[in-house]
Amino acid sequence: MVHDLTGATWRKSTRSAGGECVEVADNLPGVVGVRDSKDASGPVLAFTPTAWRRFVSHTKHH
């Protein structure tokens, strides 16, 4: 499924360090976008908000 990310507000992850940066856009209804900050026009992973919360929760505990 393709999501419209027009109007996304991108922010760098607080866990990003040096050149290894991830940006997240969680200001849109129904979708959370994740992209490589070094390639802002490149591909974007799209998560449902529930899936994103689960992903973040899981990574915090591992």
Residue pairs with C-beta under 8 A, 6 or more apart in sequence:
1 46
3 28
3 30
3 31
3 33
3 46
5 25
5 28
5 31
5 33
5 44
5 46
7 27
7 28
8 25
8 27
8 28
8 33
9 25
9 27
10 23
10 24
10 25
10 33
10 35
10 37
10 40
11 23
11 24
11 25
12 21
12 22
12 23
12 37
13 21
13 22
13 23
13 24
15 22
16 22
16 37
19 38
21 36
21 37
21 38
22 34
22 35
22 36
22 37
23 34
23 35
23 36
23 37
23 40
24 32
24 33
24 34
25 32
25 33
25 34
25 35
26 32
26 33
26 49
26 52
30 48
30 49
31 46
31 47
31 48
31 49
32 46
32 47
32 48
32 49
32 51
32 52
33 44
33 45
33 46
33 47
34 44
34 45
34 46
34 47
34 52
35 42
35 43
35 44
35 45
36 42
47 55
